[in-house]
Amino acid sequence: MIVGVPKEIKTDEQRVAIVPSGVAAFVAHGHTVLIEHGAGLGSGIPDEAYRDAGAELVRKAKSVWDRANLIMKVKEPLGPELKWLRPSHVLYTYLHLASNEELTRALLKARVACVAYETIQTADGALPLLVPMSEVAGRLSIQKGAFCLEAGVKGRGVLLSGTSGTRPAKVVIIGAGIAGTNACQVASGIGADVTVLDINLQHLRYVHDILGGRITTLMSNRANIEEEVTQADLVIGAVLIPGALAPRLITKDLVKRMRPGSAIVDIAVDQGGCCETSHPTTHSDPIYHVSNVVHYCVSNMPGAVPRTSTFALTNVTLGYGLAIADKGLEQAMANDRAIRKGLNLYRGCVTYKAVADAFGMEWTEVAT
Ligand SMILES: NC(=O)c1ccc[n+]([C@@H]2O[C@H](COP(=O)([O-])OP(=O)(O)OC[C@H]3O[C@@H](n4cnc5c(N)ncnc54)[C@H](O)[C@@H]3O)[C@@H](O)[C@H]2O)c1
């Protein structure tokens, strides 16, 4: 198979979908790998490293799309890329379609097969291609949240750790999955006063145990969210209903009742956000204010630390990518239900139920 890796064109996105060791693996399996010139530079990977691993460097993005069957990316196709899609393509990337009707319709029209990283799901319910980016986003959310509390961006002027003789900041984390647990680890490690809420008691028990009881865990319900959010300095939104829009747990009215200068980092903004006042922002313009509350809602947070993120991501995408290239998409899905779960769109049909439900579209189950 011909595998194409274009340079990412989303604003401020510096990650790349493959590293040189991944190229070497595809080549060893008999595949051709096309890398657009400069695709790895944002992650500190020069063209020569790809060439040495056996890739063919291609100057024009369009040529990568024209020649490849399997397109490996990090973020959704944008702008000119949408015109270069062909029905023979398998697009393997993060897509988050449930929050993007326009993109869903464009991909349906192009009749391309779309395997979304974020919905590849193993039998135990785990989402292995979301995990490393959620780890990055969860850890980074505290770093960004600390910045949002600074006076320079109209934050409360609170230091997360506090100092000897002053209180630490109160950090409220909604969702105790991968991102939430990683946020808890960093926030409690820095010395903040941390409370985490979830509807899943096992997740709460796990985070309580690994942090040796140094945080407060609470059942997520309307009353507890209201009480915690109104007292918080920093709120981290880290909920997920796989493949679906995030539940809007923090209403506009609740934001109005938050402390002036407090902050919300809504990690879940890539799934629509768990706060009614959230809308996606970019790394170059990440922050805005609603009712005197600082909002940070960057939908591709790991892009801020591209080198770590690229290596963390490609550690987990490579195996499934190789399976698709070796066997072809249909056989790879038949052999591995995790890949079948990743299929969101197939030749003009929506094959992932939560995406169909989000837009009132028809859902087609692909037989494998
Ligand atoms: N912005 C970014 O750059 C970025 C990067 C990575 C992940 N994400 C997003 O972060 C979010 C979390 O991802 P994850 O991998 O940690 O997911 P996860 O499945 O590991 O965890 C989600 C948690 O949310 C909990 N939850 C569901 N409904 C809830 C509710 N009503 N109240 C409280 N908790 C609830 C679940 O029980 C689960 O523990 C997702 O929306 C994901 O897309 C965003």
The ligand as a Tripos MOL2 file, in Angstrom:
@<TRIPOS>MOLECULE
LIG
   44    48     1     0     0
SMALL
NO_CHARGES

@<TRIPOS>ATOM
      1 N1         -8.6960   19.5150   23.9660 N.am      1 LIG1
      2 C1         -7.8240   18.5740   23.6420 C.2       1 LIG1
      3 O1         -6.8010   18.8600   23.0370 O.2       1 LIG1
      4 C2         -8.0500   17.1610   24.0610 C.ar      1 LIG1
      5 C3         -7.0120   16.2220   24.0490 C.ar      1 LIG1
      6 C4         -7.2830   14.9240   24.4990 C.ar      1 LIG1
      7 C5         -8.5630   14.5800   24.9370 C.ar      1 LIG1
      8 N2         -9.5400   15.5280   24.8910 N.ar      1 LIG1
      9 C6        -10.9040   15.2840   25.3710 C.3       1 LIG1
     10 O2        -10.8800   15.1460   26.7850 O.3       1 LIG1
     11 C7        -12.0700   14.4830   27.1840 C.3       1 LIG1
     12 C8        -11.7510   13.3780   28.1890 C.3       1 LIG1
     13 O3        -11.0270   12.3450   27.5350 O.3       1 LIG1
     14 P1        -10.5610   11.0340   28.3320 P.3       1 LIG1
     15 O4         -9.6750   10.2710   27.4270 O.co2     1 LIG1
     16 O5        -10.0830   11.4140   29.6750 O.co2     1 LIG1
     17 O6        -11.9160   10.2480   28.4540 O.3       1 LIG1
     18 P2        -12.2420    9.0610   29.4970 P.3       1 LIG1
     19 O7        -13.3040    8.2370   28.8680 O.co2     1 LIG1
     20 O8        -11.0070    8.3980   29.9570 O.co2     1 LIG1
     21 O9        -12.8470    9.8490   30.7200 O.3       1 LIG1
     22 C9        -14.0510   10.5250   30.6520 C.3       1 LIG1
     23 C10       -14.6730   10.4680   32.0020 C.3       1 LIG1
     24 O10       -15.8430   11.2820   31.9660 O.3       1 LIG1
     25 C11       -16.7410   10.6720   32.8670 C.3       1 LIG1
     26 N3        -18.0650   11.2260   32.7260 N.ar      1 LIG1
     27 C12       -19.0100   10.9800   31.7650 C.ar      1 LIG1
     28 N4        -20.1220   11.6830   32.0420 N.ar      1 LIG1
     29 C13       -19.8580   12.3840   33.1800 C.ar      1 LIG1
     30 C14       -20.6060   13.2750   33.9740 C.ar      1 LIG1
     31 N5        -21.8740   13.5900   33.6710 N.pl3     1 LIG1
     32 N6        -20.0270   13.8170   35.0720 N.ar      1 LIG1
     33 C15       -18.7580   13.5180   35.3950 C.ar      1 LIG1
     34 N7        -18.0060   12.6560   34.7000 N.ar      1 LIG1
     35 C16       -18.5520   12.1030   33.6070 C.ar      1 LIG1
     36 C17       -16.6190    9.1920   32.5360 C.3       1 LIG1
     37 O11       -17.1770    8.3690   33.5420 O.3       1 LIG1
     38 C18       -15.1150    9.0570   32.4320 C.3       1 LIG1
     39 O12       -14.5110    8.7140   33.6650 O.3       1 LIG1
     40 C19       -12.7090   13.9900   25.8800 C.3       1 LIG1
     41 O13       -13.7250   14.8800   25.4830 O.3       1 LIG1
     42 C20       -11.5710   14.0310   24.8900 C.3       1 LIG1
     43 O14       -12.0380   14.1460   23.5520 O.3       1 LIG1
     44 C21        -9.3030   16.7860   24.4560 C.ar      1 LIG1
@<TRIPOS>BOND
     1     1     2 1
     2     2     3 2
     3     2     4 1
     4     4     5 ar
     5     4    44 ar
     6     5     6 ar
     7     6     7 ar
     8     7     8 ar
     9     8     9 1
    10     8    44 ar
    11     9    10 1
    12     9    42 1
    13    10    11 1
    14    11    12 1
    15    11    40 1
    16    12    13 1
    17    13    14 1
    18    14    15 2
    19    14    16 1
    20    14    17 1
    21    17    18 1
    22    18    19 2
    23    18    20 1
    24    18    21 1
    25    21    22 1
    26    22    23 1
    27    23    24 1
    28    23    38 1
    29    24    25 1
    30    25    26 1
    31    25    36 1
    32    26    27 ar
    33    26    35 ar
    34    27    28 ar
    35    28    29 ar
    36    29    30 ar
    37    29    35 ar
    38    30    31 1
    39    30    32 ar
    40    32    33 ar
    41    33    34 ar
    42    34    35 ar
    43    36    37 1
    44    36    38 1
    45    38    39 1
    46    40    41 1
    47    40    42 1
    48    42    43 1
@<TRIPOS>SUBSTRUCTURE
     1 LIG1         1 GROUP 0 **** ****
